[in-house]
Amino acid sequence: MDDEYFADSPALNWADNADGIVEPAAVKLGSFSKPQVAAGYAAMKKLLTAGNLDATILDGGPLADFTDLLDPISKLPADLGRWTASPSYRGNPVDLVTRFDPATTRLLGHTVKVSGAMTAALDKNRDLSVTGDYRFVYAVGPVVGTATPSRAVVHRMYQISIGRPGEYVATTGKLWLAKYSSELANSACFEYNGFVNPAFGGAGGAKPGKTVDPYASPGALGGLGGNSPSPQPTGSPTECDSVSRL
């Protein structure tokens, strides 16, 4: 059973894969009906699933299953294409999606452990804002060699904006990702190659930052700013922190 890969981890009792992304009961919010809010929750689940559980993307493949959900009017699909082709500190696809280098890292089993929540609210313009804040725990091992398998923890936030009908130019059926943030636990420091880069055999060794527990903070990722035609990361960099456990 895949649970063996999560032994001694808080994630052991978390839900498996998309079962961990639970849509709350919808209620009417402002001019948005209960079915419209429910549709927003369903859209958020699709986005979280594509960005963090899609087998093709996890294995370092194309991001189409994620970018096809996004409104092409926004700059983000094009940005992600450039970042994937030429990743850098200021443009790295793992800021938005979880992917591993198939030349170095293999996923163990068929289970990703998932925990988090989504919420809906009206923003200052009375438009609908749906936020998903989740942790995803991946069991990983080296492609070659005998290094001990490990885990990687991705804490990710997406916020989509759903405008009132007729108020904005938007593509029907596509999502406007207004804000996003992420924290990676067990990924190489200062490595901007478009992948999560886990170390094997523990928590990745000492790093120059502080020591943090990737399971400990219950709150949402911070730093939410204003909407933008091309959203920017809203979390502060923590890539060089050491982790106390995985």
N, C-alpha and C positions, 0 to 999 in steps of 0.2 A: 504493500500500500504506500501511496505517496506521503502519508503522514509521517513516515520514518524520516523524511527529509526536514521536517519541522520540529522534531523532538527537542525538548528543552528550550523552545521558543514560545513567546506569548502568542505567536500566530497559529500555534497548533490547533487551537479551538476556534479559529476564525472560519468563516464560510469559504467555500471553494469557488474560484473563478467568478463568473458573472452572478452566481447566487449571492455573492457578497455585496452586490450593488442593488440595494433595495429601494424602490420608488415609494416615497411616503404617500399617505392618503392626501389627495388633492382637495383644496378648498378654493372658493372664489376669492380673487384678489383684485380689488379695484374693478376695472372694466374687463378683466380677464375671467372667463367662466371657469368652473371646475374642470370641464374637459380640456380647456386650453392649458390650464396649469398642469394637468395630468400629462398632456402631450409634451410639455416642457420637461417634466421629469423623465419621460420615456426617451426624449432626445438626449438628455444628459447621460442616461445609462448607455445609449448607443455610442456616444462620444468617449466615455470612460472605457468602455469595452474595447473599442477600436484602438484607442491610444495606449492601452496597457495590457490587453489580453489577446490581441490579434496575433495568431501564430506567425503569419508572414512578417509582420513588423518586428515581433520579438526576435525572430531569427535574422534580423538585419536586412530584411527585404524592403521593397517599395512601400511608401506610406499611403498608397491610394485609398485603402480602406478607411483611413482617418481623414485625409484631405478631401475626399469626395463628399464628406458630410458638411464641409465648411462652405460658406457663401463665397463664390468666386469673386464677388465684388470687393471683398476685403483683400488685403495684400498677403494674408497669411499663407494660403496655399502656395503662392509663388515663393514666398520667403522660405517655407519649409523645403521646397525643391532646391533652392540655392544652398541652404544650410546642410542638406543631406549630401549634396555634391561636393561642398567645400566647407566642412564644419570649422568653427572657430569659437573663441570665448564669447563673442558677441552674437553668434548665430550657430547654435548647436541643437540639432533636432531632439536630443534627449531632454531639453527644457520642456518639451511638449509631449513626447511619446517615449515609451520604453522600448529599447532595442539593444541587443547584444551582438557582439562581433562573432559571426559563425566560425571565424578562423581560430578564435581563442577560447570561446565560452559556449557551453551547451547547457540547456535547461534540463533539469532532472525531473523525470516523471511528467505528468500531465496536469499538475495542480499548481495554481498560484493562489496564495492565501490573501483574502481581501477583507478590509474593515474600513468603515467610514460612514458618511451620511451626506444627504443632499437636502437643500433647503430652497425655498422660493420666497421672493419678496418683491415689492415695488421699489424701483429706484427713484431718484429725485425727479425724474421726468414722468413718473407714473407708468413706466414701461416695466415689463416683467423681467426679473433677473433670477436665474436659476444657478445655484452654486453646488458643485460636487467636490467634497474634500475627503480623499481616501488614501489609505496605505495599501501597497501591493508588495507582497513578500515572495521572492523568487528563489527557488533552490537551484543552484548553479554548480557546475563542475568544469574542469579544464578539458579542452578538446583532446590534448595530448598530455602525456605524463601521468604521474600518480599523485599529484597534489590532492590534499583533502578537500572534498566539496565544501561549499559554503552557502551563504544566502546573501541576497541583496534586497534592501528595503527602499522602495520608492514612495515618497509621500507627495501626492500631487493634488492640485486644486485647479479646476476649470470653472469659469463663470461665463454663461451664455446670456445674451441679451435678446429678448423677444419684444419687438416694438409694437405699438398699437397699430392696427391696420390703417393703411393710407398715410401714415405719418413719415415713413422712411422709404428710401429706395432699398429693396432687398430682393433676394432670389427666393421664390416660394420653395419650401421644403428643405432649405439649407440653413445652417446654423451660423450665428454671428458670435464668435468667441471673443468676448470683450476683455477678459483678464485671465491670467494663468500664473501658477507658481509651482515650484517643485523643490524637493530636497532629496538627495541621494545618499544612502548609507551603504558603504562598501563599494566605492568607485574611486579609481585612481585620481590622485590630486593633480590638478593642472593638465589633465588629459582631455583634449577637445577633438576627438576623432569621430563624433557622432554616435557613440555607443556608451552604455553603462559598462565600466571596466572593473569587474570585481577582482579582489584578491582571494586566494583560496587558502583554506586552513585556519580560518578564524575571522577576526574583525579587521584584518587588513593592516595590522601593525601600527606603530606610533606615527602620528602626523603632527604638523606644527600648530594646529588649532586646539580648541578645547575638546574635552571628552563629552559626548552626548549619548543619550539613550534614544535610539530611533523609534521606540515604542512608547515613550513616556509622555510626550506633550499631547494632551487631548484636544487642544484648540485648533482652529483652522489656521492654515498658513497665512501670514500677515502681509501688510504692505499693499492693500488694495487701493489702487489709484483710480483715475477717471477713465472713461471709455476712450478708445483710440481707433482710427481706421486700421491701424496695424498694431495690435496689442503688444505690450512689452512685458517681460517677466516682472512679477511683483514681489518675489521673495528675495531675501538677502542671501548672498553666497555663503554656503557652509561646507563647500567641497573639501576643505582640508581639516575638518573636524574628525577626531577619532570617535569610534563608536564603542560603547561599553559592552554591547551584546548584539548578536544577530539571530 
